[in-house]
Amino acid sequence: MAKPVIFGAGDNVGRMVVREALRRGHAVTAVVRDPARLRGLSADGARVEAGRRDPRPAGAGPGRRA
């Protein structure tokens, strides 16, 4: 069993890819940018991660340069 990570899983095509991968028995991690688009993905059986919206690298806080 593969463990694919699907980025852009919150849009129409991404959801179809997630569902197909789950149908084939894969352990899917679905990544979405907007947490509001999570609905339904975890109910389908995917592990869902909300991506970071801040374009700065992790650890580059306010006033720091990346």
Protein Blocks (a to p, Z undefined) as FASTA:
>chain_A
ZZdddehklbmklmmmmmmmmmnopacddddfblklmgojlmnopacddddfbfbdehia
ghiaZZ
